[in-house]
Amino acid sequence: MAEKKSLNALMLGDVCGQPGLRALFVSLGALKKETKADVVVVNGENAADGFGLSVGQMNQLFALGVDVITSGNHIWQQEDLRPVLDSENRLLRPANYPDGAPGHGMCVVSTPCGPVAVINLQGRIEMPQTDDPFRVGLKLAQQARRQTPVVLVDFHAEATDEKEALGFYLDGKVSVVVGTHTHVATADAKILPHGTAYQTDLGFTGPKDSVIGSVPEIAIQKQLSQMPLRNPIKDGDAEINGVLVTIDVATGQALSIRRIQA
């Protein structure tokens, strides 16, 4: 069999509660087959009713065929997961948390097309304060490229300008920069001038007809009353959002990017 010259990376947005997990259980296998995905990266940030990820949910995602789980600011909220952050190589927390935080922000996994590096970063605008994602991201990208030209970045951040700036900063140094966190997919999938695929936000894997995953009626009441009402994840039908990126395995440059909604 001839060696593949390109790799398909399927990157999916924040898994939101049981509806998001159910959507992956039902559809991920068929989606992997349809897209001919060689590596699957999923943000597990909100799987535990919107706040973090449990060990059981982590194992469920791996069993469904997810290769790497990325995360963000809620990763610390399920206590049973904290010890696993150090021991499970394929589970990432943002790399730019200060020294001493459990876990790691980069891994390299084997795929049928060769090794793939995944880097997880977190923004600083309207987010918990962390170290500089730009300098940390560049340092890790340089480390990753000593092992493989294929480098995927999940930037868990709020601000569009911060995400776009990081995309251009790492353009040509990594294969993909995609944003997570806002739960709303953006319509700007593109390849930047030096060959890095980019999209500001992947959207989320969670309940349809919701307010970023929560019950619309309570979300409206929160806005009308300005009271800190607890809003649970809406139960019901869910959708999967993300991107499929085809990457040249020799150079690490992106050849195409297209939005996925299933």
Disulfide bonds with the S-S distance in Angstrom:
none
